[in-house]
């Protein structure tokens, strides 16, 4: 799908799994993406990119179980993010 989210070159092969999964689970993972704590490259929207990847591989009508810290929006240095009124809607854009 040229020009769509699903053809983004940053998705490193995600296209092979487009609409492949009935169920996806992520617990205590997304909030660390892009912060460099686990030798991943620094990316201010790394968490949002990971959520977009998941939306691409999940079948329409599929279930997504997500465990993330929720409270006041915050980034704990390079440790994790906490999602609140500002960032939480960005995380779920496209769902």
RAQUI-V746449 format. One record per residue. RES is the residue in one letter. PHI is phi in radians with two decimals (NA if undefined). PSI is psi in whole degrees, 0 to 359 (none if undefined). Layout:
res=RES phi=PHI psi=PSI
res=RES phi=PHI psi=PSI
//
This chain:
res=X phi=NA psi=88
res=X phi=-0.99 psi=138
res=X phi=1.37 psi=359
res=X phi=-1.71 psi=170
res=X phi=-0.98 psi=324
res=X phi=-1.29 psi=346
res=X phi=-1.77 psi=6
res=X phi=-1.01 psi=128
res=X phi=-1.12 psi=341
res=X phi=-1.33 psi=359
res=X phi=-1.62 psi=8
res=X phi=0.62 psi=62
res=X phi=1.55 psi=2
res=X phi=-1.01 psi=329
res=X phi=-0.99 psi=332
res=X phi=-1.11 psi=336
res=X phi=-1.93 psi=15
res=X phi=-0.92 psi=126
res=X phi=0.94 psi=40
res=X phi=-1.74 psi=336
res=X phi=-1.96 psi=134
res=X phi=-1.37 psi=333
res=X phi=-2.55 psi=135
res=X phi=-2.28 psi=137
res=X phi=-2.20 psi=138
res=X phi=-2.48 psi=121
res=X phi=-2.25 psi=124
res=X phi=0.94 psi=50
res=X phi=-2.32 psi=305
res=X phi=-0.92 psi=319
res=X phi=-1.14 psi=347
res=X phi=-1.68 psi=344
res=X phi=-1.11 psi=128
res=X phi=1.50 psi=5
res=X phi=-1.72 psi=354
res=X phi=1.41 psi=359
res=X phi=-1.11 psi=325
res=X phi=-1.92 psi=40
res=X phi=1.10 psi=17
res=X phi=-1.45 psi=155
res=X phi=-1.14 psi=147
res=X phi=-1.15 psi=127
res=X phi=-2.63 psi=107
res=X phi=-1.00 psi=337
res=X phi=-2.02 psi=28
res=X phi=-1.03 psi=323
res=X phi=-1.16 psi=319
res=X phi=-1.18 psi=320
res=X phi=-1.05 psi=317
res=X phi=-1.11 psi=320
res=X phi=-1.14 psi=322
res=X phi=-1.14 psi=321
res=X phi=-1.05 psi=315
res=X phi=-1.09 psi=320
res=X phi=-1.11 psi=332
res=X phi=-1.30 psi=323
res=X phi=-1.53 psi=344
res=X phi=-1.39 psi=133
res=X phi=-1.15 psi=152
res=X phi=-0.99 psi=132
res=X phi=1.42 psi=0
res=X phi=-1.22 psi=163
res=X phi=-1.75 psi=143
res=X phi=-2.28 psi=116
res=X phi=-1.72 psi=123
res=X phi=-2.26 psi=127
res=X phi=-2.00 psi=112
res=X phi=-2.42 psi=156
res=X phi=-1.30 psi=133
res=X phi=-2.14 psi=139
res=X phi=3.01 psi=226
res=X phi=-1.44 psi=137
res=X phi=-0.94 psi=131
res=X phi=-2.85 psi=151
res=X phi=-2.14 psi=119
res=X phi=-1.49 psi=83
res=X phi=0.82 psi=244
res=X phi=-1.90 psi=21
res=X phi=-1.53 psi=298
res=X phi=-2.87 psi=169
res=X phi=-1.88 psi=151
res=X phi=-2.01 psi=136
res=X phi=-1.79 psi=132
res=X phi=-2.37 psi=208
res=X phi=-1.00 psi=330
res=X phi=-1.54 psi=305
res=X phi=-1.47 psi=331
res=X phi=-1.03 psi=314
res=X phi=-1.08 psi=326
res=X phi=-1.13 psi=322
res=X phi=-1.13 psi=324
res=X phi=-1.69 psi=6
res=X phi=-1.03 psi=130
res=X phi=1.67 psi=356
res=X phi=-1.75 psi=none
//
